[in-house]
């Protein structure tokens, strides 16, 4: 795969002449031909990856109920325009200006949520220690922080046990206004997005940086 220069300054460091693109075309089973496009800056290290289908797609949502080890291995393609949700845990990751696409499986996506929850948990546990060591303990703030710790520990327990026998099922949802995200599994469900969802969903980074026609 050969790097191709992109005639734009880096969107992060603004240095011109340092942005390059790599486009790799591959056939993804059951999904058809996709172009994996990676845009990177050799000045600051910024990198963005996305997956673009050869055929046009319309906005859509995918979901799968994670209730077995088989569903944990379901393949997931998440584009940079996709919002990912686990509604039972009130968890959501929306695409921002530097969002990037990836190919993973359901377990890998849940682990991404797990990493975020663990990071927040560490912050709150540090806050609890500070409150407990304070000369004048704010009991209300301490109670609220301890309650948050309990909620986060419950989330981690649900994520860690996902797919295990007798565990409570979780639902993984992909909502993509560009229709580029998918879940590959017989138990996955696809639907059209509602008008309200299309108006509310973010679309991620500006796709003008690259085009699906840039297949070199």
Secondary structure, 3 states (H helix, E strand, C coil): CCCEECCCCCCCCCCCCCEEEEEEEEEECCCEEEEEEEEEECCCCCEEEEEEECCCCCCEEEEEEECCHHHHCCEEEECCCEEEEEHHHCEEECCCCCCCCEEEEHHHHHHHHHHHHHHHHHHHHHHHHHHHHCCCCCHHHHHHHHHHHHHHHHHHHHHHCCCCCCCCCEEEEEEECCCCCEEECCCCEEECCCHHHHHHCCCCCCHHHCCCCCCC
